[in-house]
Amino acid sequence: MKQTAAVIGLGFVGKAHLDSLRRIGVSVRGMLGSSRERSEMVSKSLGLERAYVSLDELAEDHDVSVVHICTPNHAHFEQASRMLRAGKHVLCEKPLAMDSRESEMLVKLARERRCVGGVAYNLRYYPLCHEAKAAVTSGVIGQPRLVHGGFLQDWLLFPTDWNWRLDPKLGGELRAVSDIGTHWLDLMMWITGRKVTEVCADLATVLPIRHRPRGRVETFQKASNAEHDDVPITTDDYASVLLHFEEDLRGVMTVSQVSAGRKARLWFEIDGSKGSLAWNSESPNTLWIGRRDRANEVLPKDPALLSPAARGFAAYPGGHAEGYPDTFVQLFRDFYGYLDAGDFDARRPFPTFANGNHELLLCEAIGQSARDRAWVPVLWG
């Protein structure tokens, strides 16, 4: 069956979804925006056939088999559950829901309706992240002992910077941890094959008062309206989290949205008994391999040099850079390839609703740890 998609929300990340779907040849029938006027304006500008005016109208469109949810966090549960009840597969931006109670309900609903649910942890899909996973799995660095790194940004550095994620009613109780920290945590658990079992967290709101502009502001865009309201902030600008993983693996993560000059620096190092691996998303086409007994190596993104497990995720030859937009393309290839195969009992190679639920359980443990100033176990259920 050939799949046809629709997108809910066409802001920054929604447009990334749309572009990637078009690159892999998936037909996108229409979109649902925050209002009828916005839906009609955006769908026309992007050449889409339909502008839906409600969730119910989209749910009742039998020509749509997959819905991509690219809206603020607080809307995910209602939108995903409505689409699942209509028998549609769902690929949702992270976090999957506002808390683990909602995410567990979505996992259960998808299973009951025999629908496939995916979560957009797209950063797994850099070719050299797949290479790192293959290297750990095959024992290239021996037994993993330490993981460290983090995710740093500067787009909320100034008090005048504003985004809906700053409002806990729209984004949730955690912000830097939930928005970018979960990308790092998902990546580390996926690459190492080990879940986090305990956390000890320090969180801080660096800017307790921010200036909210009176008007609409898109993600990563500056507000042009000089009129503003002073708003108290309770969500985290910064976090450092000590981590215990399965099999005696130790780690530490630092995330920040107030680190000047860091635009989107997800960085990790995995230190094993025979060697180390390091990579960062601002230079995504090289992987550092550390050695004790011989010279260190820098592996370029080149399909001719990658392991068989990673080679298929590099779309271009060596010397041709691949980046953030390409990660969505590779994620969607996995997701839609699985749908087209039709065996929904088979192993799912993409990030699933279960992964999305795990990340919310992790966030809740991190929040509790920061409040209690103590180590807290992660209860995977």
Wavefront OBJ file of the C-alpha trace (Angstrom):
o trace
v 0.000 0.000 0.000
v 1.358 3.383 -0.969
v 1.296 5.733 2.018
v -0.098 9.268 1.937
v 0.819 11.710 4.698
v -0.483 14.876 6.300
v 1.357 17.225 8.669
v -0.021 18.963 11.748
v 1.992 22.138 12.328
v 4.239 23.626 9.660
v 6.628 25.815 11.636
v 10.379 25.245 11.695
v 10.375 21.485 12.255
v 7.159 20.858 10.349
v 8.763 22.268 7.206
v 11.737 19.932 7.791
v 9.302 17.003 7.850
v 7.562 18.183 4.686
v 10.808 18.689 2.759
v 12.092 15.243 3.752
v 8.837 13.496 2.863
v 8.994 15.062 -0.573
v 12.622 13.959 -0.975
v 11.695 10.309 -0.435
v 8.636 10.507 -2.676
v 5.886 10.285 -0.051
v 2.762 12.142 -1.145
v 1.755 14.852 1.357
v -1.946 15.600 0.941
v -2.352 18.546 3.292
v -1.724 20.221 6.627
v -3.499 21.411 9.741
v -2.363 24.678 11.307
v -3.292 26.714 14.353
v -6.175 28.456 12.549
v -8.145 28.205 9.309
v -6.461 31.327 7.948
v -2.950 30.120 8.773
v -3.641 26.641 7.403
v -4.890 28.060 4.112
v -2.018 30.534 3.799
v 0.733 28.013 4.583
v -0.721 25.159 2.534
v -1.034 27.427 -0.498
v 2.529 28.728 -0.144
v 3.866 25.167 0.085
v 1.787 23.762 -2.745
v -0.334 21.388 -0.656
v -3.705 20.130 -1.818
v -5.673 20.577 1.408
v -5.805 22.876 4.416
v -7.659 21.072 7.192
v -9.663 23.138 9.634
v -9.903 20.619 12.504
v -8.480 17.396 13.900
v -11.746 15.643 13.082
v -11.612 16.718 9.434
v -8.090 15.309 9.123
v -9.012 12.138 11.018
v -11.906 11.524 8.627
v -9.792 11.900 5.479
v -9.459 8.268 4.411
v -6.866 9.169 1.784
v -4.362 9.937 4.571
v -2.668 6.936 6.185
v 0.140 8.657 8.158
v 0.094 11.862 10.193
v 3.219 13.782 11.258
v 2.715 15.792 14.465
v 4.972 18.869 14.615
v 3.140 21.041 17.137
v 3.913 22.343 20.652
v 4.291 19.604 23.243
v 0.979 20.102 25.037
v -0.962 19.206 21.864
v 0.789 15.911 21.108
v -1.372 13.603 23.217
v -4.732 14.833 21.926
v -3.567 14.884 18.318
v -1.818 11.502 18.388
v -4.657 9.742 20.201
v -7.251 11.152 17.767
v -5.243 9.999 14.757
v -4.651 6.529 16.238
v -8.361 6.093 16.943
v -8.945 6.936 13.273
v -6.594 4.103 12.299
v -3.716 6.299 11.124
v -0.023 5.716 11.761
v 1.694 8.554 13.624
v 5.169 10.030 13.570
v 5.367 12.541 16.422
v 7.941 15.135 17.330
v 9.441 14.688 20.768
v 8.541 14.656 23.541
v 5.756 12.209 22.743
v 3.495 13.700 25.433
v 3.564 15.932 28.497
v 4.125 13.092 30.980
v 4.568 9.328 31.144
v 0.896 8.734 31.978
v -0.055 10.185 28.587
v 2.789 8.453 26.722
v 1.904 5.048 28.225
v -1.677 5.553 27.043
v -0.408 6.273 23.518
v 1.766 3.146 23.522
v -1.256 1.086 24.564
v -3.617 2.753 22.072
v -1.228 2.239 19.139
v -0.916 -1.441 20.057
v -4.682 -1.893 20.354
v -5.357 -0.181 17.015
v -2.536 -2.038 15.224
v -1.048 1.323 14.233
v 2.645 2.165 14.022
v 3.978 4.996 16.160
v 7.358 6.678 15.729
v 9.079 9.555 17.536
v 11.413 11.973 15.741
v 14.698 11.238 17.493
v 16.229 12.013 14.117
v 19.758 12.658 15.416
v 20.327 8.902 15.462
v 20.396 9.135 11.703
v 23.666 10.936 11.107
v 25.764 8.328 9.253
v 28.614 8.541 11.765
v 26.228 7.966 14.693
v 25.294 4.697 13.003
v 29.012 4.027 12.596
v 29.560 4.691 16.313
v 26.801 2.223 17.187
v 28.319 -0.386 14.881
v 31.758 0.174 16.457
v 30.413 -0.303 19.990
v 28.373 -3.364 18.998
v 31.311 -5.034 17.258
v 33.717 -4.376 20.145
v 36.002 -1.904 18.360
v 36.448 0.099 21.587
v 36.061 -2.869 23.924
v 33.750 -2.637 26.929
v 32.172 0.837 27.198
v 33.060 2.360 30.567
v 32.273 6.082 30.386
v 29.991 8.301 28.325
v 30.130 12.076 28.562
v 29.076 15.127 26.603
v 25.977 17.200 26.170
v 23.916 19.498 23.975
v 24.597 23.248 24.009
v 22.669 26.066 22.310
v 22.539 29.860 22.584
v 19.147 30.722 21.084
v 17.676 31.596 24.520
v 20.742 33.461 25.812
v 19.163 36.910 26.197
v 16.187 37.973 28.344
v 14.486 39.193 25.153
v 14.618 35.722 23.549
v 11.199 34.064 23.592
v 9.588 30.824 22.454
v 6.512 28.824 23.443
v 8.815 26.228 25.069
v 9.404 28.693 27.916
v 5.783 28.294 29.043
v 5.432 25.078 31.120
v 1.749 24.836 30.137
v 2.834 24.437 26.510
v 6.231 22.752 26.825
v 6.156 20.912 30.139
v 7.896 21.176 33.503
v 11.368 20.594 32.020
v 12.719 22.506 29.030
v 16.431 22.125 28.203
v 16.373 18.526 29.441
v 13.173 17.656 27.583
v 13.869 19.635 24.411
v 17.516 18.772 23.758
v 18.689 16.562 26.613
v 16.397 13.755 25.505
v 18.101 13.755 22.084
v 21.458 13.138 23.812
v 20.060 10.519 26.192
v 18.266 8.675 23.396
v 21.423 8.699 21.300
v 23.619 7.361 24.109
v 21.232 4.570 25.061
v 20.803 3.604 21.412
v 24.526 3.641 20.568
v 25.628 1.770 23.703
v 22.627 -0.549 23.892
v 22.312 0.234 27.613
v 19.473 1.950 29.456
v 19.958 4.578 32.144
v 19.145 3.082 35.560
v 19.800 6.002 37.967
v 20.198 9.774 37.718
v 21.513 12.592 39.895
v 20.572 15.974 38.460
v 21.343 19.665 38.942
v 18.989 22.064 37.135
v 19.016 25.860 36.986
v 16.887 28.656 35.605
v 19.614 31.130 34.657
v 17.193 33.854 33.554
v 14.300 33.955 36.049
v 12.582 36.837 34.216
v 12.160 37.056 30.447
v 10.545 39.624 28.162
v 7.705 38.044 26.212
v 6.907 40.000 23.028
v 3.344 40.881 22.207
v 3.004 38.991 18.962
v 3.849 35.714 17.242
v 7.479 34.513 17.291
v 8.632 31.457 15.316
v 11.269 29.115 16.725
v 14.824 30.483 16.242
v 13.488 33.854 15.042
v 13.993 37.115 16.887
v 11.007 39.105 18.082
v 10.563 42.357 16.159
v 7.885 43.810 18.418
v 9.380 46.178 21.011
v 6.323 45.835 23.260
v 6.677 43.047 25.789
v 5.577 41.679 29.150
v 7.956 40.569 31.894
v 7.292 36.893 32.639
v 8.727 34.742 35.468
v 10.444 31.581 34.206
v 10.476 28.273 36.078
v 11.837 25.845 33.478
v 15.500 24.867 33.166
v 17.949 26.853 31.028
v 20.730 24.477 32.124
v 21.175 20.973 33.532
v 23.994 18.602 34.409
v 23.047 14.998 35.119
v 25.185 12.164 36.483
v 24.100 8.869 34.953
v 24.322 5.191 35.810
v 23.621 2.848 32.904
v 23.202 -0.898 32.725
v 26.363 -3.040 32.852
v 28.278 -0.605 35.102
v 28.485 2.115 32.453
v 28.851 5.604 33.974
v 28.125 8.959 32.382
v 27.459 12.667 32.654
v 25.426 15.016 30.450
v 25.341 18.831 30.370
v 22.663 20.692 28.430
v 22.180 24.434 28.035
v 20.194 26.848 25.911
v 22.216 29.843 27.146
v 25.767 29.012 25.920
v 26.920 31.827 23.624
v 28.278 30.715 20.279
v 26.926 27.171 20.494
v 24.157 26.896 17.918
v 23.338 23.182 18.166
v 26.366 21.370 19.582
v 25.419 17.849 20.537
v 28.694 16.219 21.544
v 29.499 12.814 22.977
v 32.508 10.700 23.859
v 32.333 7.013 24.690
v 35.413 5.630 26.445
v 35.919 1.879 26.331
v 38.496 -0.632 27.510
v 40.300 -0.599 24.116
v 39.521 2.821 22.650
v 37.223 5.844 22.518
v 34.782 7.456 20.096
v 33.845 11.140 19.903
v 31.497 13.094 17.608
v 29.710 16.438 17.542
v 26.769 17.645 15.504
v 28.384 20.935 14.442
v 31.047 18.896 12.583
v 28.912 15.860 11.758
v 31.008 14.388 8.968
v 33.964 13.209 11.074
v 34.211 10.633 13.875
v 37.221 10.703 16.231
v 38.619 7.350 17.320
v 40.980 7.470 20.300
v 43.774 4.924 20.897
v 46.287 4.272 23.664
v 48.810 2.150 21.751
v 48.791 3.787 18.330
v 47.880 7.042 16.627
v 44.351 8.359 16.975
v 42.172 8.327 13.878
v 39.633 10.659 12.282
v 37.122 8.797 10.138
v 35.388 10.897 7.463
v 31.820 10.286 6.384
v 32.478 8.176 3.305
v 30.280 5.180 2.471
v 33.336 3.381 1.070
v 34.968 3.538 4.528
v 31.949 2.887 6.751
v 30.889 -0.455 8.180
v 28.090 -2.340 6.381
v 25.659 -1.446 9.200
v 26.217 2.302 8.677
v 26.933 2.500 4.944
v 23.289 2.631 3.870
v 22.663 5.774 5.922
v 25.184 7.836 3.932
v 23.338 9.065 0.856
v 26.239 10.864 -0.826
v 29.818 9.893 -1.707
v 32.831 10.808 0.413
v 33.605 14.525 0.384
v 29.922 15.435 0.018
v 28.708 16.678 3.397
v 25.473 15.472 4.984
v 23.696 17.254 7.812
v 20.554 17.904 9.816
v 17.952 17.783 6.990
v 19.324 14.426 5.842
v 18.659 12.855 9.252
v 14.922 13.272 8.711
v 15.211 11.699 5.272
v 16.910 8.599 6.698
v 14.478 8.343 9.632
v 11.501 8.551 7.281
v 13.039 5.936 4.970
v 13.147 3.559 7.932
v 9.619 4.436 9.063
v 7.916 4.258 5.677
v 9.926 1.207 4.634
v 8.548 -0.558 7.704
v 4.991 0.496 6.851
v 5.371 -0.660 3.256
v 6.688 -4.064 4.370
v 3.428 -4.573 6.259
v 4.689 -6.858 9.048
v 3.907 -4.831 12.168
v 5.134 -7.624 14.442
v 8.676 -7.281 13.050
v 11.400 -5.424 14.926
v 11.095 -1.671 14.460
v 14.416 -0.061 13.485
v 13.250 3.535 14.097
v 12.576 5.344 17.412
v 9.178 4.108 18.606
v 6.428 5.254 20.945
v 8.050 2.967 23.528
v 11.269 4.978 23.186
v 9.264 8.179 23.576
v 7.709 6.805 26.756
v 11.162 5.850 28.086
v 12.402 9.407 27.570
v 9.489 10.813 29.583
v 10.201 8.361 32.412
v 13.805 9.591 32.317
v 12.692 13.235 32.424
v 10.478 12.552 35.406
v 13.336 10.870 37.264
v 15.643 13.807 36.427
v 13.063 16.312 37.675
v 12.571 14.387 40.904
v 16.340 14.093 41.407
v 16.804 17.853 41.051
v 14.006 18.559 43.516
v 15.243 15.968 46.056
v 18.960 16.677 45.451
v 19.514 12.915 45.394
v 20.098 9.865 43.203
v 16.799 8.605 41.799
v 16.199 5.254 40.048
v 14.580 5.231 36.603
v 11.491 3.013 36.783
v 11.116 1.624 33.275
v 7.842 -0.154 34.014
l 1 2 3 4 5 6 7 8 9 10 11 12 13 14 15 16 17 18 19 20 21 22 23 24 25 26 27 28 29 30 31 32 33 34 35 36 37 38 39 40 41 42 43 44 45 46 47 48 49 50 51 52 53 54 55 56 57 58 59 60 61 62 63 64 65 66 67 68 69 70 71 72 73 74 75 76 77 78 79 80 81 82 83 84 85 86 87 88 89 90 91 92 93 94 95 96 97 98 99 100 101 102 103 104 105 106 107 108 109 110 111 112 113 114 115 116 117 118 119 120 121 122 123 124 125 126 127 128 129 130 131 132 133 134 135 136 137 138 139 140 141 142 143 144 145 146 147 148 149 150 151 152 153 154 155 156 157 158 159 160 161 162 163 164 165 166 167 168 169 170 171 172 173 174 175 176 177 178 179 180 181 182 183 184 185 186 187 188 189 190 191 192 193 194 195 196 197 198 199 200 201 202 203 204 205 206 207 208 209 210 211 212 213 214 215 216 217 218 219 220 221 222 223 224 225 226 227 228 229 230 231 232 233 234 235 236 237 238 239 240 241 242 243 244 245 246 247 248 249 250 251 252 253 254 255 256 257 258 259 260 261 262 263 264 265 266 267 268 269 270 271 272 273 274 275 276 277 278 279 280 281 282 283 284 285 286 287 288 289 290 291 292 293 294 295 296 297 298 299 300 301 302 303 304 305 306 307 308 309 310 311 312 313 314 315 316 317 318 319 320 321 322 323 324 325 326 327 328 329 330 331 332 333 334 335 336 337 338 339 340 341 342 343 344 345 346 347 348 349 350 351 352 353 354 355 356 357 358 359 360 361 362 363 364 365 366 367 368 369 370 371 372 373 374 375 376 377 378 379 380 381
